[in-house]
Amino acid sequence: MLNYLGILASGSGSNMEAIANAISNKEINAQIRVVIYNNPDAKVKERAERLGIPAVLINHRDYKSREDLDRAIIQTLNEYQVNLVIMAGWMRVVTQVLIDAFSDRILNIHPSLLPSFRGTHAIDQALNYGVKIAGCTVHIVSLEVDSGKILEQAAVPVLTSDTVESLQQRIQVQEHIIYPKAIANFLAPVSNT
Ligand code: GRF
């Protein structure tokens, strides 16, 4: 069965593009059916259109509650027959409504070695703390922010010269490797035995 992905993104969409490239290269047996974005100016819209992927704006400002936003998202995901939801820089907190609709079928990427530095500004948090190893994590989404079973991680050494921007750039290089890998393995687990 071909897997139908729905991507939720708020920003630039570089992870979305890395996933799309991995699909083109046959590293993931899936099709991106739709990209849902919540910020009208998000760069992900142009990226999706360039790749020929439908991009649908669902602006959270138009909804009274997080639950209403999630209901609108579910409706669009269902219209596009999505069976796996990929959060790629989605900057909204999910509710039980979305979790119930796609139980254990929502993945997220976070720019830290979870369970350290959950929430926003993870890279600032890591630098302020003085950690020597930063990184990124792909995990299954649960109600608690940046929690849920970890599927894949990559470590990135912190340099004394690092700024938030320089560290973020090196973490993103790793994100573009581990997110496609985690999705491929989630859809077709490779046995270790
Ligand atoms: C990534 O760094 C991810 O870890 C975080 O948001 C960023 C999204 O980047 N959750 P992009 O929009 O995929 O370029």
Residues whose N, C-alpha, C, O or C-beta is under 5 A from the ligand:
A	BS01	GRF	G11 S12 G13 S14 N15 M16 A88 G89 I109 H110 P111
